[in-house]
Amino acid sequence: MFFLFKWIDDLIGKGFEWYTILELMYYASAANVSMALPLSVLLSSIMTFGTLGENYELVAIKSAGISLQKAMRPLFVVILMLTFASFFFANYMLPKANLKFGSLLYDIRNKKLSFLIKPGVFNNDIPGYAIRVDSKEEDGTLHNIMIYDHRENNGIPKIILAKEGKMSKTSDGKFLQLNLKNGIQYEEQASKNGMYNPRQVFTRNRFKETWPRFDMSSFDPSTTDPNAFGNSTPMLNLKGIVKKRDSLNKQLDSLNIRTIATFTSNFKQFNTAKGYTKVKAVPKEINDVILKSIPNGSRKQALDNASNTVANIMQHVPNWVPRQTDLMGEIIFTTVEYQRKFTLAASCILLFFIGAPLGAIIRKGGMGLPVVVAICFFLVYHIITTVAEKSAREGNLNPIFGMWIAVIVLSPLAAFLTYKATVDSALFDVNYYKELILKVFKKKQK
């Protein structure tokens, strides 16, 4: 359903073969195993032990001197086998499925160019351009087109607006051609000396029809790195994730070393900073207003030097901060994906020890109450996992702790339910609570 909600409008009725769509759905379904498998373990364990309790088979088992934990051992062995299978699936099969899905989706996008464009969203897949359309038809016709050309002109974009257009490839397949109709092109000439000029040239051209071309070399498989898809973190196994994380850490260390060296050079410039001069002098106490500690004749020069130093630093900050943020985000993401391989396996064991005691306590089988209880507990597990993962991805939570927090929070609940089921607790028995309430009221009446 997730796959259909996201892609069905771009696949159905666009000329794709039915088996291509089924193949995409098959590869996309592998990613949903991490959600479906824990829920199926929880639901099946509740239904199994609920049916045993409803038919008084648990009573017969316990009367034979077999405890609940001993009765759970054969199923626990099955769950362990399923746990190992889920780990190997997440480590070997899921990365390959993600790789197949990504490469097949790439081929589809390269075959049907209109698939690139999403209505109402700026698309940056073509280097140097940002393209937005209000709507598109099934035959590929685009309406209300806006194109930003960032390739030249010192960062000043050339803007093209058109009411209608249609995408096509040139005969050699090297260029994407847009047939635009009824539009306007705006272009502002960049200043030659880099200073703002209120009288600089602004050009506006109206056209009935034009055919701008876009270089498609970035979409050519022959010029694309064959490992471009395989280097994506969700498409790597544990060994590949560790290798990528080490590479990212080296890049981050190199970036920090270069940045520190650049910043330090600004403070070494006049050889007056502490630690960079051999002249020994008594340390001078500086008040809150630093300028008061500087002689009157040197204050202007000190201010100029300080502003120049800050200006030099600020030239590097816009380049350094985004790159560092991207590298830190990638490192966190690799840690999250590394831990995900293990949390999928651990969730199977955790939810089994929640579901089996619950089934023994509620003593209801079938698809009624067990389904409701299973969904409620799974929602708690899924919400905790999703919120913690998002916080970890944003850097607000340790990624290892964030991926395991659901297991940490729900493990005491599993132990509590197992204990209650072992001692035949009436935790979900409505009659027990009715009798308890009646006893309380009778004591108050006395």
Secondary structure, 3 states (H helix, E strand, C coil): CHHHHHHHHHHCCCCCCHHHHHHHHHHHHHCCHHHHHHHHHHHHHHHHHHHHHHCCHHHHHHHCCCCHHHHHHHHHHHHHHHHHHHHHHHHHHHHHHHHHHHHHHHHHHHHCHHHHCCCCCCECCCCCEEEEEEEECCCCEEEEEEEEECCCHHHCCEEEEEEEEEEEECCCCCEEEEEEEEEEEEEECCCCCCCCCCCCCEEEEEEEEECCEEECHHHCCCCCCCCCCCCCHHHCCHHHHHHHHHHHHHHHHHHHHHHHHHHHHHHHCCCCCCCCCCCCCCCCCCCCCHHHHCCHHHHHHHHHHHHHHHHHHHHHHHHHHHHHHHHHHHHHHHHHHHHHHHHHHHHHHHHHHHHHHHHHHHCCCCCCHHHHHHHHHHHHHHHHHHHHHHHHHCCCCCHHHHHHHHHHHHHHHHHHHHHHHHCCCCCCCHHHHHHHHHHHHHHHHC
